[in-house]
Every structure is written in C-alpha cells, then in structure tokens.
C-alpha cells in the first residue's frame, strides 16, 4: 500500500509528487552532464544562450 502511494502522480506537496520531482531532476542533471561530455561545452553555450 505504501509503495503505491509513492508512485501516484498527484499535485501539491505529496510523497508521490516529491518522488516524481526527484526523478525528473535526476534526468535533467544526467542530460546536462551528457551534453557537456559529448559537445565539450556547457549547456548554455550548447544552446547558444551565452
């Protein structure tokens, strides 16, 4: 029962929302790291923002 609540997509400050926030943050960080390793530039330089 407890594991089911952690994976439910819900708005607000719920346990499930915090888990999804953490998962998406890890994906974003990993994506930024891969872009830097492959291109040799930071993410902002890669996108032409700096």
SULDAKA-V718426 format. One record per residue. RES is the residue in three letters. PSI is psi in radians with two decimals (* if undefined). OMEGA is omega as a letter, one per 30 degrees, with the letter a starting at -180 (* if undefined). D_FIRST is the distance of its C-alpha to the first C-alpha in Angstrom with 1 decimal. Layout:
res=RES psi=PSI omega=OMEGA d_first=D_FIRST
res=RES psi=PSI omega=OMEGA d_first=D_FIRST
//
This chain:
res=UNK psi=-0.76 omega=a d_first=0.0
res=UNK psi=-0.71 omega=l d_first=3.8
res=UNK psi=-0.58 omega=l d_first=5.5
res=UNK psi=-0.65 omega=a d_first=5.3
res=UNK psi=-0.54 omega=a d_first=6.7
res=UNK psi=-0.40 omega=a d_first=9.2
res=UNK psi=0.03 omega=a d_first=10.7
res=UNK psi=2.35 omega=l d_first=11.4
res=UNK psi=1.94 omega=a d_first=15.1
res=UNK psi=2.57 omega=l d_first=16.0
res=UNK psi=2.68 omega=l d_first=19.3
res=UNK psi=-2.99 omega=a d_first=20.0
res=UNK psi=1.29 omega=l d_first=18.9
res=UNK psi=2.87 omega=l d_first=15.2
res=UNK psi=-0.68 omega=l d_first=13.0
res=UNK psi=-0.72 omega=l d_first=12.7
res=UNK psi=-0.66 omega=l d_first=16.5
res=UNK psi=-0.66 omega=l d_first=17.4
res=UNK psi=-0.78 omega=l d_first=15.8
res=UNK psi=-0.66 omega=l d_first=17.8
res=UNK psi=-0.77 omega=l d_first=20.8
res=UNK psi=-0.72 omega=l d_first=20.8
res=UNK psi=-0.78 omega=a d_first=20.6
res=UNK psi=-0.59 omega=l d_first=23.4
res=UNK psi=-0.70 omega=l d_first=25.4
res=UNK psi=-0.69 omega=l d_first=25.4
res=UNK psi=-0.74 omega=l d_first=26.6
res=UNK psi=-0.74 omega=l d_first=29.3
res=UNK psi=-0.77 omega=l d_first=30.5
res=UNK psi=-0.69 omega=l d_first=30.6
res=UNK psi=-0.76 omega=l d_first=32.5
res=UNK psi=-0.71 omega=l d_first=35.0
res=UNK psi=-0.74 omega=l d_first=35.6
res=UNK psi=-0.74 omega=l d_first=36.3
res=UNK psi=-0.75 omega=a d_first=38.7
res=UNK psi=-0.70 omega=a d_first=40.5
res=UNK psi=-0.70 omega=a d_first=40.8
res=UNK psi=-0.76 omega=a d_first=42.1
res=UNK psi=-0.37 omega=a d_first=44.4
res=UNK psi=0.17 omega=l d_first=45.6
res=UNK psi=2.81 omega=l d_first=45.1
res=UNK psi=2.91 omega=a d_first=42.7
res=UNK psi=-0.75 omega=a d_first=40.4
res=UNK psi=-0.65 omega=l d_first=42.6
res=UNK psi=-0.68 omega=l d_first=45.7
res=UNK psi=-0.70 omega=l d_first=44.1
res=UNK psi=-0.07 omega=l d_first=43.4
res=UNK psi=0.41 omega=a d_first=46.9
res=UNK psi=-0.24 omega=l d_first=45.8
res=UNK psi=* omega=* d_first=47.9
//
